[in-house]
Amino acid sequence: MLKKTFLVLTVLCICLSLFSTKYQKYRNNKILAKIDKNEQTLDILSPVWSALEKDVNNLELPGHYSAPYFPKELVVYAATISANKNQQASITKLNYTCSSVPQKSTSVWQEIFSQVRYLKYAEMARTEIELVDENLYNIDLYIDALGKSHDNQFISIYAEFSLKIKITSEKPLQALIVEWKNTKIDIRKSEQLLFSDDTDLVIHSPKVIEIANGSVQEEKVIAFLQGKEIPAFFIGEPLKTKKVNICDIDKDGWDDIYLTSKRKNILLRNNNGVLEEISSQCGLDLEKSSCSLFVDVDNDGDEDVIIGRYHKRSLLFINDDGVFRVKKDVTLPRFVTSISAADYNNDGLLDLYLTTYYIIKLAGMYNESFSPAEIREYRNALKKKRQGDSRNVAHNMLFRNNGAGQFVVEDSPVNTYTSGLQGCWSDFDQDNDVDLYVANDFGRDFLFRNDQENGFKDVSHLLGSIGSFSMGISWGDYNNDQKMDMFVSGMYSKAGSRLTKRLIPFGLETRFLRMAQGNFLFTGQENRFLAKNMKGLWSWGGQFGDFDNDGYLDVYVADGNYTAPKQFRRGGDT
């Protein structure tokens, strides 16, 4: 009897297991089908987005293009301007209140458009989609626009809103916007823009302007789109775009500019506001460079320079009365993405931290850079020192300055095997020594606390689960509370954010959400950091600076992934 009961229970467990597996598979397939349907719907509705964007540019909703998608009357959660305005420096912010009470209307945004004389551009993006009822979808969007107001000031508009759209036919498309709900309106006015492009005013040589503004990557894209054959490129090629470094090579008090690039680097000496190209005169007209840093490594009162390179070893140049000479007895790595300097051991000498980026699995691409012995040495080290679940990548390195421009690799936990894009120093714990944040692509970031005689300690747990998949890092006290904060740049993707969130039920780790969430502002607290998502675009790096001179740090963020050349651009390209 006992054996029979045991057998029945065993069979029952197996049946339940099979049912559970089949149900889970059925459930997963339904979720995936829903995700796929939602993305297809966004694509099907492309004509609606295009029409709305055109009519926003024409300051009319509904207008000529979008009228077919509006009913005679729709439900609107309006946005009304408040009487008060906020004045910050030279910028006036118009305060809008988004209503929670629906009302019937024949148009939208008239109160917003009444502030605008014309728009220079208006760009719309979709962020989220949900099926509400049969063929009825709720879709979240935002618009970013810039133009001129009636009093001839620059006016910027950022608006978040959601639409309910009923689709009655996909082919041909028949859809109606039945509800428009404003959720956030941000309008600012200023008599002038914060920055203007003065390149033509300060560089008088057309050839130098062409070099400064040129892009090898765009030239290759144009050649490819024209049907020409181009050679295969290294996976880190996008990282070899121009990098800017500000220096004062002649100590005259005027900021000079050094641009590194795949072609020859250029050094623009600032002569009372006019920039003159002098790289060959100074010995700095190198090729195929990825980054640079001007610092006084030998404490002789002038700036030397470290130049990061890819397929060749990076170089240290000592400043010899305005002429830069290679320090041949200093060996620096290849594939360098960033260089940062700080006196981490408080001995009065600036030390260096270099991040590097490559994938050793693609060994065939590295024959020009590595000998077989070097590849074997690297792989052996990687087996012992690979950082967690990071992919097979390069070796970030800390170089200790021994004086007279002599550097040796320090044996330290900060020498991580990760896809390093930037290392940045700051004394976040205020104990009079610098700590280090390392931003890593395709893996988790590292925050190292400098404990001096006890070395560096990994305290990345202070970041929570957010510190991963980063592109850049900048330290600064943005809220003036005497504690260091961080702006960490990352990739933002609207589709990526939608999809990763929906893949959590399939076992995707929550930290992978960070991969598509964009930038984060980390506010320094006692023994921790509070993270706030700042979205953004595809951000490669940010820099704190008080650009409007109001006593508070702002952030400038460099964005971009791919922009189609003008002659090949089509609707929908960004």
Secondary structure, DSSP 8 states (H G I E B T S, - for coil): -HHHHHHHHHHHHHHHHHHHHHHHHHHHHHHHHHHHHHHHHHHHTHHHHHHHHHHHHTT-SS-TTTGGGS-SSEEEE-EEEEEEEEEETTEEEEEEEE-SS-EEES-S-HHHHTTEEEEEEEEEEEEEEEEEETTEEEEEEEEEEEEEETTS-EEEEEEEEEEEEEEEETTTTEEEEEEEEEEEEEEEEESS-S----HHHHB--HHHHHHHH--HHHHHHHHHHTT-------TTGGGGS-EEEEE-TT-SSS-EEEEE-SS--EEEEEETTEEEE-HHHHT---SSEEEEEEE-SSSSSS-EEEEEESSS--EEEEEETTEEEE-TT----SSEEEEEEE-TT-SSS-EEEEEE---TT-GGGGTTT--HHHHHHHHHHHHHHB-TT--S----EEEEEEETTEEEE---TT--BSEEEEEEEE-TT-SSS-EEEEEEETSB-EEEEE-GGG-EEE-GGGGTT--BSEEEEEEE-TT-SSS-EEEEEEBB-HHHHHHHHHTGGGT--GGGGGGGB-EEEEEEETTEEEEEEEE-SBEEEEEEE-TT-SSS-EEEEEE-S----GGG--TT--
